[in-house]
Amino acid sequence: MIAAFVVAAATGTWPYVAAAWAVVFGGMGIYALVTVLRGRRLSKNVPPEKRRWS
C-alpha cells in the first residue's frame, strides 16, 4: 500500500489517483441515493396493512 503512494508521488500520477477515488466514491454515493429514492417511491405502492415498517 505504501509502495503505491511512493510510486504515485514519484511519477506524478496523483491526479489520476484522485480521479479514480472520486469516480469510485461518487458512483457509490449516486447508487446509494438512487436506491434509497427508488425504495421510498416503491414503498408508497404497498398497502398500509402490508407495511412491516410502520
LINBEL-V241207 format. One record per backbone hydrogen bond with DSSP energy under -0.5 kcal/mol. CO is the residue of the C=O (numbers start at 1). NH is the residue of the N-H. If there is no record, write none. Layout:
CO;NH
CO;NH
This chain:
1;5
2;6
3;7
4;8
5;9
6;10
7;11
8;12
8;13
8;14
13;16
13;17
14;18
15;19
16;20
17;21
18;22
19;23
20;24
21;25
22;26
23;27
24;28
25;29
26;30
27;31
28;32
29;33
30;34
31;35
32;36
33;37
34;38
35;39
36;40
37;41
38;42
39;43
40;44
41;44
42;45
43;46
47;50
47;51
48;51
50;52
